[in-house]
């Protein structure tokens, strides 16, 4: 086998892992190619097209590695006494919010851990059908989410708006969200959130007069803990670009809002587990079954760290819902 053939084969293997959302695997494959100085072999000569693709792969896998590392390090089970720089804000009802200062940033980073009495297979449509999430959140957030672009099978460019009380203007963010398969590494999946400049893209009307926030880094790990339970851990640092409010007060308000938002998500997920997914989710799942949901179910059930069988909530009709509600009231 010639050096060029070997290079082409290695590149194809890395690209296949990347394109299949196995970014942590792609990262390992790249690391295996490097020498002790962290350099790729001299024979690593790519065409201009391959080089452009490889540059994107390098960035994507680095983001996945760093986000995975940040979330894993923030996990309460993985910390050592000498490396615990997180401060507890609230730990109640299965929702834990912690925060820490970041060098060079005015705003705190937040780590939110949530225990969900919900199968991961039902978390998947809630996370992937992101524009329906506002229906689960407290109304005071004024949350609006719109999908601006589908990016591959497991990616979306998302517009998210949050209402602010007067005299402040509303805030919004445009984020590239990518789901990464880490079933073999972590027993679940990782969602990476990255800020993106919308440039000339047409945004929803609610962006008029609103201020765009920056996401310095963000991600959520959804990990199976049993057939009927899932743990979610989110780590995020956002610059809301708010002046005139003391930073300590802004950070305090943010972590309180975080707890209420994730608690609302947790409570609604529990209802879904009992009563079944609402019809609007069932319609989306059916529409995207072949493209997304069958593949995710297959991957999860093949995972060596995944307990089987995974429980899937049954989608109930409105008639069944009303009957159950009536029975509960008796």
C-alpha positions in Angstrom: 0.0 0.0 0.0 1.4 3.4 -1.0 1.6 6.4 1.3 -1.0 8.2 -0.7 -3.3 5.2 -0.6 -2.8 4.9 3.2 -3.6 8.6 3.6 -6.7 8.4 1.5 -7.9 5.4 3.5 -7.3 7.1 6.8 -9.1 10.3 5.6 -12.1 8.3 4.4 -12.3 6.5 7.8 -12.2 9.8 9.7 -14.7 11.4 7.3 -17.1 8.5 7.6 -17.0 8.7 11.4 -17.6 12.5 11.3 -20.4 12.2 8.8 -22.1 9.6 11.0 -22.0 12.0 13.9 -19.4 9.9 15.7 -17.2 13.0 16.4 -15.5 11.6 19.5 -14.5 8.5 17.5 -13.2 10.8 14.7 -11.2 12.7 17.2 -9.6 9.5 18.5 -8.7 8.4 14.9 -7.0 11.8 14.3 -5.1 11.5 17.5 -3.9 8.1 16.6 -2.3 9.4 13.4 -0.3 12.1 15.1 3.3 11.7 16.2 4.7 12.4 19.7 4.8 16.1 18.8 1.2 16.2 17.9 1.9 16.4 14.1 0.3 14.5 11.3 2.7 12.3 9.3 4.6 13.8 6.4 2.7 11.7 4.0 -0.6 13.4 5.0 -1.1 15.1 1.7 -4.8 15.9 0.8 -6.4 17.3 -2.2 -7.8 20.9 -1.8 -11.3 19.5 -1.5 -10.2 17.0 1.2 -8.2 19.6 3.0 -11.2 22.0 3.3 -13.3 19.1 4.6 -10.6 18.0 7.0 -10.3 21.6 8.4 -14.0 21.5 9.2 -13.7 18.0 10.8 -10.8 19.3 13.0 -12.9 22.1 14.3 -16.0 20.0 14.8 -14.2 17.2 16.7 -12.3 19.8 18.8 -15.6 21.4 19.8 -17.0 17.9 20.6 -13.9 16.9 22.7 -13.9 20.2 24.6 -17.6 20.2 25.3 -17.5 16.5 26.4 -14.6 17.3 28.6 -16.3 20.3 30.2 -19.5 18.4 30.8 -17.7 15.4 32.2 -15.6 17.5 34.5 -18.6 19.4 35.7 -20.4 16.1 36.6 -20.7 16.0 40.4 -19.7 12.3 40.3 -16.4 12.9 38.6 -15.0 15.7 40.6 -12.1 15.5 43.0 -11.9 17.6 46.2 -9.0 19.5 44.9 -10.6 20.4 41.6 -14.1 21.4 42.6 -14.4 25.0 41.5 -18.2 24.9 41.2 -20.5 26.6 43.7 -23.9 25.2 44.5 -26.8 27.5 43.8 -29.9 25.2 44.1 -30.3 21.4 44.5 -34.0 20.6 44.8 -36.5 18.3 43.1 -33.9 16.5 41.1 -32.6 19.7 39.5 -29.1 20.9 40.5 -27.8 24.3 39.4 -24.2 25.3 40.0 -22.0 28.1 38.8 -18.4 29.2 38.5 -16.4 32.2 37.4 -14.5 32.1 34.1 -11.3 33.9 33.4 -11.8 36.9 31.1 -15.6 36.7 31.2 -18.0 38.8 33.3 -20.8 36.2 33.3 -20.7 32.9 35.2 -20.8 29.5 33.6 -23.6 27.3 34.7 -23.8 23.5 35.1 -27.4 22.2 35.4 -27.9 18.5 36.2 -31.4 17.0 35.9 -32.7 13.6 36.7 -35.5 12.6 34.4 -38.1 9.9 35.0 -38.2 9.5 31.3 -36.8 7.1 28.7 -34.1 8.6 26.5 -36.1 7.6 23.4 -38.7 10.2 24.5 -36.1 12.8 25.3 -34.9 12.5 21.6 -38.1 14.0 20.0 -38.3 16.7 22.7 -34.7 17.8 21.9 -34.9 17.4 18.1 -38.2 19.0 17.6 -36.8 22.1 19.2 -39.4 24.6 18.0 -42.0 22.8 20.2 -39.9 23.3 23.4 -41.5 26.7 24.3 -44.8 24.8 24.9 -43.0 23.1 27.9 -41.5 26.2 29.4 -42.9 28.8 31.9 -44.8 31.6 30.0 -42.8 34.3 31.8 -39.7 33.3 29.8 -41.4 34.4 26.6 -39.4 31.7 24.8 -39.6 31.4 21.0 -37.6 28.9 19.0 -37.5 28.6 15.2 -35.5 26.3 13.0 -33.6 28.3 10.4 -31.9 25.5 8.7 -31.6 21.7 8.8 -27.9 20.7 8.9 -27.6 17.1 8.0 -29.5 14.4 9.8 -28.8 15.5 13.4 -28.1 19.2 13.1 -30.1 22.4 13.1 -29.4 26.2 13.0 -31.8 27.6 15.6 -33.1 31.0 16.4 -34.0 31.4 20.1 -35.7 34.5 21.6 -36.2 35.2 25.3 -38.5 38.0 26.5 -37.1 40.6 28.9 -39.0 42.9 31.3 -39.1 46.7 30.5 -37.0 48.7 30.1 -34.8 46.1 28.6 -35.0 44.9 25.0 -35.6 41.2 24.3 -32.6 39.0 23.7 -32.1 36.3 21.0 -29.3 34.0 19.9 -28.6 32.1 16.7 -26.9 28.8 17.5 -25.7 25.9 15.5 -26.8 22.8 17.3 -25.3 19.4 16.5 -26.1 16.1 18.1 -23.1 13.8 18.5 -23.4 10.0 19.0 -21.5 9.1 22.1 -23.4 5.9 22.9 -20.2 3.9 23.2 -18.3 6.5 25.1 -21.0 7.9 27.5 -24.1 5.8 27.0 -26.1 8.6 25.3 -25.8 11.6 23.1 -24.2 15.0 23.2 -25.7 18.2 21.8 -23.2 21.0 21.0 -24.4 24.6 20.8 -22.2 27.2 19.0 -23.0 30.8 18.3 -23.2 31.8 14.7 -23.4 35.1 12.9 -26.7 35.1 11.0 -25.2 37.6 8.4 -27.9 38.3 5.8 -30.2 35.5 6.9 -33.8 36.5 7.4 -34.8 36.1 11.1 -38.2 35.9 12.7 -40.0 39.2 13.3 -39.4 39.0 17.0 -35.7 39.8 16.3 -36.6 43.3 15.4 -35.3 45.6 18.1 -33.9 42.7 20.1 -30.2 42.3 21.1 -28.2 39.3 20.0 -26.5 37.3 22.7 -23.3 35.3 22.4 -22.9 31.7 23.5 -19.3 31.4 24.5 -19.7 27.6 24.9 -22.6 25.3 25.5 -23.7 21.7 25.4 -26.0 19.1 26.9 -25.2 15.4 27.6 -28.2 13.0 27.7 -27.2 9.8 29.3 -29.2 6.6 29.9 -29.4 5.6 33.6 -32.1 2.9 33.2 -34.8 1.9 30.7 -37.1 4.5 32.2 -34.7 7.2 33.4 -32.2 9.7 31.9 -29.7 12.1 33.3 -29.2 15.4 31.5 -26.2 17.7 32.2 -25.9 21.1 30.6 -23.0 23.5 30.8 -23.3 26.9 29.3 -21.7 30.4 29.3 -23.7 33.2 27.7 -23.0 36.9 27.3 -26.5 38.5 27.4 -25.0 41.9 26.6 -26.8 43.7 29.4 -25.4 46.9 30.8 -26.7 48.8 33.9 -27.2 45.7 35.9 -24.5 44.7 38.5 -22.9 41.4 37.4 -23.6 39.7 40.7 -27.3 40.5 40.3 -27.4 39.3 36.7 -25.6 36.1 37.6 -28.0 35.5 40.5 -31.1 36.1 38.4 -29.8 33.8 35.6 -29.2 30.8 37.9 -32.6 31.2 39.4 -34.3 31.3 36.0 -32.2 28.3 35.0 -33.6 26.2 37.8 -37.2 27.1 37.1 -36.8 26.4 33.4 -35.2 23.0 33.8 -37.7 22.1 36.6 -40.6 22.9 34.2 -38.9 20.7 31.5 -38.5 17.9 34.0 -42.1 18.0 35.2 -43.5 18.1 31.7 -41.3 15.2 30.7 -42.6 13.2 33.7 -46.2 13.9 32.5 -45.2 12.7 29.0 -43.9 9.4 30.4 -47.2 8.8 32.2 -49.7 10.1 29.6 -47.6 9.6 26.4 -46.1 12.1 24.0 -48.6 14.8 22.8 -50.0 14.3 19.3 -47.8 17.1 17.8 -44.7 15.1 18.7 -46.2 11.9 17.4 -46.8 13.6 14.0 -43.2 14.8 13.9 -41.8 11.4 14.9 -43.8 9.7 12.1 -42.8 12.3 9.6 -39.1 11.9 10.4 -39.1 8.3 11.4 -36.9 6.9 8.6 -34.6 9.9 8.5 -34.0 10.3 12.2 -35.8 8.3 14.8 -35.4 4.7 13.6 -31.7 5.3 13.3 -31.4 6.8 16.8 -33.4 4.0 18.3 -31.2 1.5 16.6 -28.0 3.2 17.8 -29.2 3.4 21.4 -30.3 -0.2 21.6 -26.9 -1.3 20.2 -25.0 0.6 22.8 -23.0 -1.5 25.2 -23.7 0.9 28.1 -27.5 1.0 27.4 -29.8 -1.1 29.5 -32.4 -2.9 27.4 -35.2 -2.9 26.5 -35.7 0.9 26.5 -39.2 2.0 27.2 -41.1 4.1 24.7 -44.0 6.2 25.9 -47.2 5.4 24.0 -48.8 8.3 22.2 -52.3 8.7 23.6 -55.3 10.1 21.7 -57.1 13.1 23.1 -60.0 10.8 23.9 -57.8 8.6 26.1 -56.3 11.7 27.7 -59.7 13.0 28.7 -60.8 9.7 30.1 -57.6 9.4 32.2 -58.0 12.9 33.5 -61.6 12.2 34.5 -60.6 8.9 36.2 -57.9 10.7 38.2 -60.4 13.3 39.3 -62.7 10.6 40.7 
